Amino acid sequence: MGQIKVTKAPIDGLYIIEPTVHGDSRGYFMETYNQKDMEEAGLTMTFVQDNESMSSKGVLRGLHYQKQYPQGKLVRVIEGEVFDVAVDLRKDSPTFGQWFGTVLSDENKKQFYISPGFAHGFLVLSDVARFCYKCTDFYHPGDEGGLAWNDPEIGIKWPELVGSYSGTADSTGYQLADGTLLNLSDKDKKWLGLKDSFVFE
């Protein structure tokens, strides 16, 4: 039996991955990636780049994708907690425009695989979050696209987030339930909604 459990999410192309954790009084050990287990689950992707980011509470990164060089991403959190989201941008998909989200944390040790053709982002729910991900293609400057994180047509339900839509992706007026202000990069405040977004053919 494999050390990694792979479960399909409700949207085709998204997978929740759970490692077997071996723990005792000394700590724990787990396999975070096993090519054989992935192939047995029908996932034959090849990773070419690993990335890591650190973000503070209230930071929302996304929703991002690459247009001409789409990336599959295997994401996990090694410290803290985030709500991780993928939005289907595949033109001919029966779930086009739909989203799926899951909590990733250092406690649950879950991973999330997002196939190419999705926009991806996350909201930090803990004081600090360290986020790691493997990519199936390299980062290509100038190829990045984005989707408004708060587009009402998509309707993502970000946990703990309160505020009202003002017609743009700007973070003004949004905060977490404890008063932490939503924190976005300048570019993430300017992305447009689904009807004006790039789609994957």
C-alpha positions as CSV (number, residue, x, y, z in Angstrom):
1,M,0.0,0.0,0.0
2,G,1.3,3.5,-0.9
3,Q,2.4,6.1,1.6
4,I,0.4,8.8,-0.1
5,K,-3.4,8.9,-0.5
6,V,-4.7,10.7,-3.5
7,T,-8.4,11.8,-3.6
8,K,-10.1,13.5,-6.5
9,A,-11.8,16.8,-5.7
10,P,-15.3,17.6,-7.0
11,I,-13.8,19.4,-10.0
12,D,-11.9,17.2,-12.5
13,G,-8.2,18.1,-12.5
14,L,-8.0,18.8,-8.7
15,Y,-6.7,16.4,-6.2
16,I,-6.2,16.3,-2.4
17,I,-3.1,14.4,-1.4
18,E,-2.6,13.1,2.2
19,P,0.7,11.5,3.3
20,T,1.0,8.7,5.9
21,V,2.5,10.3,9.0
22,H,4.7,8.1,11.1
23,G,5.0,9.7,14.5
24,D,6.4,8.9,17.9
25,S,7.9,10.6,20.9
26,R,10.8,12.0,18.8
27,G,8.6,13.7,16.2
28,Y,7.4,12.4,12.8
29,F,8.4,11.3,9.4
30,M,6.4,11.3,6.1
31,E,6.9,11.1,2.4
32,T,5.7,14.3,0.8
33,Y,6.0,13.1,-2.8
34,N,6.2,9.6,-4.2
35,Q,6.1,9.3,-8.0
36,K,4.9,5.7,-7.9
37,D,1.9,6.5,-5.7
38,M,1.1,9.5,-8.0
39,E,1.2,7.3,-11.1
40,E,-1.0,4.7,-9.5
41,A,-3.6,7.5,-9.0
42,G,-3.3,8.5,-12.7
43,L,-1.0,11.5,-12.1
44,T,2.0,11.4,-14.4
45,M,3.2,15.0,-14.3
46,T,6.9,16.0,-14.1
47,F,8.0,18.8,-11.8
48,V,10.7,21.2,-12.9
49,Q,10.7,23.9,-10.2
50,D,10.1,24.2,-6.4
51,N,9.1,27.5,-4.8
52,E,8.5,28.7,-1.2
53,S,6.9,31.9,0.1
54,M,6.3,33.3,3.5
55,S,3.2,35.5,4.2
56,S,1.6,37.1,7.2
57,K,-2.0,36.9,8.3
58,G,-4.5,38.5,6.0
59,V,-2.3,38.2,2.9
60,L,-4.2,37.0,-0.2
61,R,-2.1,35.9,-3.1
62,G,-3.9,35.3,-6.4
63,L,-5.6,34.3,-8.3
64,H,-2.7,33.6,-10.7
65,Y,-1.9,31.5,-13.8
66,Q,0.4,31.4,-16.7
67,K,-1.2,31.9,-20.2
68,Q,1.1,30.3,-22.7
69,Y,3.1,28.1,-20.3
70,P,0.4,26.8,-17.9
71,Q,1.6,25.2,-14.7
72,G,0.4,22.3,-12.7
73,K,1.1,23.0,-9.0
74,L,1.5,20.6,-6.0
75,V,1.1,22.9,-3.0
76,R,1.4,22.5,0.8
77,V,1.9,24.5,4.0
78,I,4.9,23.7,6.2
79,E,4.0,26.4,8.8
80,G,0.7,28.0,9.6
81,E,-2.6,27.7,7.8
82,V,-4.1,28.9,4.5
83,F,-7.3,28.6,2.6
84,D,-6.2,27.4,-0.9
85,V,-8.4,27.9,-4.0
86,A,-8.4,26.9,-7.6
87,V,-10.8,28.3,-10.3
88,D,-11.5,26.3,-13.5
89,L,-10.6,28.4,-16.6
90,R,-10.7,25.6,-19.2
91,K,-13.0,26.8,-21.9
92,D,-14.7,23.5,-22.7
93,S,-14.8,22.2,-19.1
94,P,-18.3,21.4,-17.7
95,T,-17.1,23.2,-14.5
96,F,-15.7,26.3,-16.2
97,G,-15.8,29.2,-13.8
98,Q,-16.4,27.0,-10.7
99,W,-14.0,27.0,-7.7
100,F,-12.8,24.6,-5.1
101,G,-11.1,25.5,-1.9
102,T,-9.4,23.5,0.9
103,V,-7.6,24.3,4.2
104,L,-3.9,23.5,4.1
105,S,-1.9,23.6,7.3
106,D,1.2,22.3,9.1
107,E,-1.2,20.3,11.3
108,N,-3.3,18.5,8.6
109,K,-0.3,18.1,6.3
110,K,-2.6,17.9,3.3
111,Q,-1.4,18.8,-0.2
112,F,-3.4,20.1,-3.1
113,Y,-2.6,19.3,-6.8
114,I,-3.9,21.8,-9.3
115,S,-3.7,20.8,-12.9
116,P,-2.8,23.3,-15.7
117,G,-5.8,25.3,-16.7
118,F,-6.8,26.7,-13.3
119,A,-6.3,30.1,-11.6
120,H,-4.8,29.6,-8.1
121,G,-4.5,31.6,-4.9
122,F,-4.6,31.4,-1.2
123,L,-5.6,33.5,1.9
124,V,-3.4,33.3,5.1
125,L,-5.4,32.5,8.2
126,S,-2.6,32.1,10.7
127,D,-0.1,34.7,12.0
128,V,2.5,33.5,9.5
129,A,2.3,30.9,6.7
130,R,5.2,29.2,4.8
131,F,3.9,27.9,1.6
132,C,5.7,25.4,-0.7
133,Y,4.9,24.2,-4.2
134,K,6.2,22.2,-7.0
135,C,5.5,23.3,-10.6
136,T,5.3,21.4,-13.9
137,D,6.7,24.3,-15.9
138,F,9.1,27.1,-15.2
139,Y,8.1,30.7,-14.2
140,H,8.0,32.8,-17.4
141,P,8.2,36.5,-16.8
142,G,5.5,38.4,-18.8
143,D,3.3,35.3,-19.1
144,E,1.4,35.8,-15.9
145,G,-2.4,36.3,-15.9
146,G,-4.8,36.9,-13.0
147,L,-8.4,36.7,-12.0
148,A,-10.2,38.9,-9.4
149,W,-10.2,37.1,-6.1
150,N,-13.6,38.6,-5.2
151,D,-15.5,38.3,-8.5
152,P,-19.2,37.8,-7.6
153,E,-19.7,35.7,-10.7
154,I,-17.3,33.1,-9.2
155,G,-18.4,33.6,-5.6
156,I,-15.5,32.2,-3.7
157,K,-16.4,31.9,0.0
158,W,-13.1,32.9,1.7
159,P,-13.3,31.9,5.4
160,E,-13.2,34.6,8.1
161,L,-13.2,37.3,5.5
162,V,-15.8,40.1,5.8
163,G,-16.4,43.1,3.5
164,S,-18.6,44.1,0.6
165,Y,-17.8,44.0,-3.1
166,S,-17.1,47.5,-4.5
167,G,-16.8,46.5,-8.2
168,T,-13.1,45.9,-8.3
169,A,-10.5,43.5,-6.8
170,D,-9.2,46.2,-4.5
171,S,-8.8,45.1,-0.8
172,T,-10.3,48.3,0.7
173,G,-13.1,47.5,3.1
174,Y,-12.2,43.9,3.6
175,Q,-10.8,42.3,6.8
176,L,-10.7,39.1,8.6
177,A,-13.1,38.5,11.5
178,D,-10.5,39.5,14.1
179,G,-9.9,42.8,12.4
180,T,-6.8,42.0,10.4
181,L,-6.9,44.0,7.2
182,L,-6.8,42.1,3.9
183,N,-3.4,42.6,2.3
184,L,-3.0,42.3,-1.5
185,S,-0.2,43.1,-3.9
186,D,-0.8,46.1,-6.2
187,K,-1.2,43.7,-9.2
188,D,-3.7,41.5,-7.4
189,K,-5.9,44.6,-6.8
190,K,-6.2,45.1,-10.6
191,W,-7.2,41.7,-12.0
192,L,-10.6,41.6,-13.8
193,G,-13.5,39.2,-13.3
194,L,-14.3,35.9,-15.1
195,K,-16.1,37.5,-18.1
196,D,-12.9,39.5,-19.0
197,S,-10.4,36.8,-18.1
198,F,-8.1,34.7,-20.2
199,V,-9.4,31.2,-20.8
200,F,-7.5,28.0,-21.7
201,E,-8.5,26.5,-25.0
